[in-house]
């Protein structure tokens, strides 16, 4: 799998600074202290404004390292052009619960962008919701990809 799909920020020059700032922001947030300066610095590293609302939404639900990685990704310009083999590899890693918290979220969003299936997360994690009926067995990564690409037989899925 190409790096742009595997870990898009691993070689980002701002990653160490973003991680340091995120740890500091979380500590200050937890202490009830002001972290406006650190938030501005993180925004400069990310190339966009990072809001207090983003910190409130992330704190307690994702690790500061994950927060740092997420702010460095341009979520509105995810890479497209994934090969079928790359999409299948992402799905297999998700289904096997391999990859970091950040990677799983990133892979799901990349798969959504590459398959065009806006409900891909439901298909992977809540197939009963996706299909609107109970599914008798777990779908394989290949079956999930076939459904997302519109190639599955409706009676099989």
Buried (B, 14 or more C-beta within 10 A) or exposed (E): BEEEBBBBBEEBEBBEBBBBBBBBBBEBBEEEEEBEEBBEBBBBBBEEEBEEEBBEEBBEEBBBBBBBBBBBBEEEEBBEEBEEEBBBBBBBBBBEEEBEBBBBBBBBBBBBBBBEBEEBBBBBEEBEEBBEEEEEEEBEBEBBBBBBBEEBEEEEB
